[in-house]
């Protein structure tokens, strides 16, 4: 009897792209349950290669920019903001980790600072109501504090890696 697993797509190339969607070969995976399962199953080996691990099944994956994206933002009672990530998890925004990358893409650190997450456009727009400008510098105002939005250092982005 065949076991369920990645066998049906083992010859395909699985990727997580900048748009926050999973793809098998060049087709977007539209099933939200599969996308959530993949987002919760992403792992990185010590050599920096990405893979999906579901039970004992493993499949290589290409990460186009970052393994996590910020889908939306929710204000919380203490004046802070909660990020909702592609894996369905919510976590507080650490505003000191905000940075602006190439093409004005906004990033922050997530998962206890271990990973970089890219803000999808809806989350970026939601967060923008907390932005302030002071001359040519921009800040995030959160819980009565201002946090500067700094530019990402060259080479600081998640380089495309595959197994």
C-alpha positions as a Markdown table, in Angstrom:
| # | Residue | x | y | z |
|---|---|---|---|---|
| 1 | Unk | 0.0 | 0.0 | 0.0 |
| 2 | Unk | 1.4 | 3.4 | -0.9 |
| 3 | Unk | 2.1 | 5.8 | 1.9 |
| 4 | Unk | 0.9 | 9.4 | 1.9 |
| 5 | Unk | 3.7 | 11.9 | 1.5 |
| 6 | Unk | 5.6 | 13.9 | -1.0 |
| 7 | Unk | 5.7 | 11.1 | -3.6 |
| 8 | Unk | 3.1 | 12.8 | -5.7 |
| 9 | Unk | 5.2 | 15.9 | -6.1 |
| 10 | Unk | 8.7 | 14.5 | -5.6 |
| 11 | Unk | 9.7 | 15.2 | -9.2 |
| 12 | Unk | 8.4 | 18.8 | -8.9 |
| 13 | Unk | 10.2 | 21.8 | -7.6 |
| 14 | Unk | 8.5 | 23.3 | -4.5 |
| 15 | Unk | 9.1 | 26.9 | -3.8 |
| 16 | Unk | 8.0 | 29.7 | -1.5 |
| 17 | Unk | 8.0 | 33.0 | -3.3 |
| 18 | Unk | 8.1 | 36.7 | -2.5 |
| 19 | Unk | 4.4 | 37.0 | -3.0 |
| 20 | Unk | 3.8 | 34.8 | 0.1 |
| 21 | Unk | 2.6 | 31.8 | -1.9 |
| 22 | Unk | 3.8 | 28.2 | -2.3 |
| 23 | Unk | 4.3 | 26.8 | -5.7 |
| 24 | Unk | 4.8 | 23.3 | -7.2 |
| 25 | Unk | 6.8 | 23.8 | -10.4 |
| 26 | Unk | 5.3 | 27.0 | -11.7 |
| 27 | Unk | 1.8 | 26.4 | -10.4 |
| 28 | Unk | 0.6 | 28.2 | -7.3 |
| 29 | Unk | -0.7 | 25.9 | -4.5 |
| 30 | Unk | -4.1 | 27.4 | -3.9 |
| 31 | Unk | -5.3 | 24.9 | -1.2 |
| 32 | Unk | -5.0 | 26.9 | 2.0 |
| 33 | Unk | -4.5 | 23.8 | 4.2 |
| 34 | Unk | -1.6 | 22.6 | 2.1 |
| 35 | Unk | 0.0 | 26.1 | 2.1 |
| 36 | Unk | -0.4 | 26.3 | 5.9 |
| 37 | Unk | 1.0 | 22.8 | 6.3 |
| 38 | Unk | 4.0 | 23.7 | 4.2 |
| 39 | Unk | 4.5 | 27.0 | 6.1 |
| 40 | Unk | 4.5 | 25.1 | 9.4 |
| 41 | Unk | 6.9 | 22.4 | 8.1 |
| 42 | Unk | 9.7 | 24.5 | 6.7 |
| 43 | Unk | 13.2 | 23.6 | 8.1 |
| 44 | Unk | 16.7 | 24.6 | 7.3 |
| 45 | Unk | 19.7 | 22.3 | 7.5 |
| 46 | Unk | 23.1 | 23.4 | 8.9 |
| 47 | Unk | 24.3 | 24.0 | 5.4 |
| 48 | Unk | 21.6 | 26.6 | 4.8 |
| 49 | Unk | 19.4 | 24.4 | 2.5 |
| 50 | Unk | 15.7 | 24.6 | 3.0 |
| 51 | Unk | 13.3 | 21.6 | 3.1 |
| 52 | Unk | 9.8 | 20.6 | 4.2 |
| 53 | Unk | 9.6 | 18.0 | 6.9 |
| 54 | Unk | 6.2 | 16.3 | 7.4 |
| 55 | Unk | 6.4 | 13.4 | 9.7 |
| 56 | Unk | 9.3 | 11.4 | 8.3 |
| 57 | Unk | 8.9 | 12.7 | 4.8 |
| 58 | Unk | 11.3 | 15.3 | 3.5 |
| 59 | Unk | 11.2 | 17.4 | 0.3 |
| 60 | Unk | 13.7 | 20.1 | -0.8 |
| 61 | Unk | 12.3 | 23.6 | -1.3 |
| 62 | Unk | 13.5 | 26.9 | -2.7 |
| 63 | Unk | 12.9 | 30.0 | -0.7 |
| 64 | Unk | 12.9 | 33.0 | -3.0 |
| 65 | Unk | 13.3 | 35.7 | -0.3 |
| 66 | Unk | 12.3 | 34.8 | 3.2 |
| 67 | Unk | 10.8 | 31.7 | 4.8 |
| 68 | Unk | 8.2 | 33.8 | 6.6 |
| 69 | Unk | 5.9 | 36.7 | 5.4 |
| 70 | Unk | 3.8 | 39.0 | 7.5 |
| 71 | Unk | 0.2 | 38.6 | 6.3 |
| 72 | Unk | -1.5 | 41.1 | 8.6 |
| 73 | Unk | -1.0 | 43.1 | 11.7 |
| 74 | Unk | -3.3 | 43.3 | 14.7 |
| 75 | Unk | -3.1 | 46.0 | 17.5 |
| 76 | Unk | -3.1 | 44.6 | 21.0 |
| 77 | Unk | -4.2 | 46.2 | 24.2 |
| 78 | Unk | -0.8 | 47.5 | 25.4 |
| 79 | Unk | -0.3 | 49.7 | 22.4 |
| 80 | Unk | 1.9 | 47.1 | 20.7 |
| 81 | Unk | 1.3 | 45.3 | 17.4 |
| 82 | Unk | 0.9 | 41.5 | 16.7 |
| 83 | Unk | 2.2 | 40.1 | 13.5 |
| 84 | Unk | 0.3 | 37.3 | 11.8 |
| 85 | Unk | 2.7 | 35.1 | 9.8 |
| 86 | Unk | 2.2 | 32.7 | 6.9 |
| 87 | Unk | 2.4 | 29.8 | 9.4 |
| 88 | Unk | -0.7 | 31.1 | 11.2 |
| 89 | Unk | 1.3 | 32.1 | 14.2 |
| 90 | Unk | 1.0 | 35.5 | 15.9 |
| 91 | Unk | 3.9 | 37.2 | 17.6 |
| 92 | Unk | 4.6 | 40.6 | 18.9 |
| 93 | Unk | 6.4 | 43.0 | 16.5 |
| 94 | Unk | 9.9 | 44.0 | 17.7 |
| 95 | Unk | 10.0 | 47.4 | 16.1 |
| 96 | Unk | 13.8 | 47.7 | 16.6 |
| 97 | Unk | 14.2 | 45.0 | 13.9 |
| 98 | Unk | 12.3 | 46.9 | 11.1 |
| 99 | Unk | 14.3 | 47.6 | 8.0 |
| 100 | Unk | 13.6 | 48.7 | 4.5 |
| 101 | Unk | 15.2 | 46.6 | 1.8 |
| 102 | Unk | 15.4 | 46.9 | -2.0 |
| 103 | Unk | 12.4 | 48.3 | -3.7 |
| 104 | Unk | 11.2 | 49.7 | -0.4 |
| 105 | Unk | 10.2 | 46.3 | 0.9 |
| 106 | Unk | 9.7 | 46.2 | 4.7 |
| 107 | Unk | 11.3 | 43.4 | 6.8 |
| 108 | Unk | 11.5 | 42.5 | 10.4 |
| 109 | Unk | 12.9 | 39.6 | 12.5 |
| 110 | Unk | 10.6 | 36.8 | 13.7 |
| 111 | Unk | 10.8 | 33.5 | 15.6 |
| 112 | Unk | 12.9 | 35.0 | 18.4 |
| 113 | Unk | 15.0 | 36.9 | 15.9 |
| 114 | Unk | 16.2 | 33.8 | 14.1 |
| 115 | Unk | 14.5 | 34.6 | 10.7 |
| 116 | Unk | 13.7 | 37.6 | 8.6 |
| 117 | Unk | 10.1 | 38.1 | 7.5 |
| 118 | Unk | 8.9 | 40.1 | 4.5 |
| 119 | Unk | 5.8 | 42.3 | 4.9 |
| 120 | Unk | 3.2 | 41.6 | 2.3 |
| 121 | Unk | 1.6 | 44.6 | 0.8 |
| 122 | Unk | -1.6 | 44.5 | 3.0 |
| 123 | Unk | 0.4 | 44.3 | 6.2 |
| 124 | Unk | 2.8 | 47.0 | 5.0 |
| 125 | Unk | -0.2 | 49.3 | 4.3 |
| 126 | Unk | -1.8 | 48.5 | 7.7 |
| 127 | Unk | 1.5 | 49.3 | 9.5 |
| 128 | Unk | 2.0 | 52.5 | 7.5 |
| 129 | Unk | -0.6 | 54.3 | 9.6 |
| 130 | Unk | 1.9 | 54.1 | 12.4 |
| 131 | Unk | 4.7 | 55.8 | 10.3 |
| 132 | Unk | 5.9 | 59.3 | 10.9 |
| 133 | Unk | 8.3 | 61.4 | 8.9 |
| 134 | Unk | 10.9 | 63.8 | 10.3 |
| 135 | Unk | 12.6 | 65.4 | 7.3 |
| 136 | Unk | 13.9 | 62.6 | 5.2 |
| 137 | Unk | 13.8 | 60.0 | 8.0 |
| 138 | Unk | 10.9 | 57.7 | 8.8 |
| 139 | Unk | 9.9 | 56.3 | 12.1 |
| 140 | Unk | 7.3 | 53.9 | 13.5 |
| 141 | Unk | 5.3 | 55.2 | 16.4 |
| 142 | Unk | 4.3 | 52.4 | 18.8 |
| 143 | Unk | 3.3 | 52.6 | 22.4 |
| 144 | Unk | 4.4 | 56.2 | 22.7 |
| 145 | Unk | 7.8 | 55.5 | 21.3 |
| 146 | Unk | 9.4 | 56.3 | 18.0 |
| 147 | Unk | 11.5 | 53.6 | 16.3 |
| 148 | Unk | 13.6 | 54.6 | 13.2 |
| 149 | Unk | 13.1 | 52.6 | 10.0 |
| 150 | Unk | 16.6 | 51.8 | 8.9 |
| 151 | Unk | 17.8 | 50.6 | 5.5 |
| 152 | Unk | 18.9 | 47.0 | 5.2 |
| 153 | Unk | 22.6 | 46.4 | 4.7 |
| 154 | Unk | 23.6 | 45.1 | 1.3 |
| 155 | Unk | 23.7 | 41.3 | 1.3 |
| 156 | Unk | 21.4 | 41.1 | 4.3 |
| 157 | Unk | 18.5 | 39.6 | 2.4 |
| 158 | Unk | 17.7 | 35.9 | 2.4 |
| 159 | Unk | 19.5 | 34.6 | -0.7 |
| 160 | Unk | 17.7 | 32.1 | -2.8 |
| 161 | Unk | 18.7 | 28.7 | -1.6 |
| 162 | Unk | 17.6 | 25.3 | -2.6 |
| 163 | Unk | 18.6 | 21.7 | -1.9 |
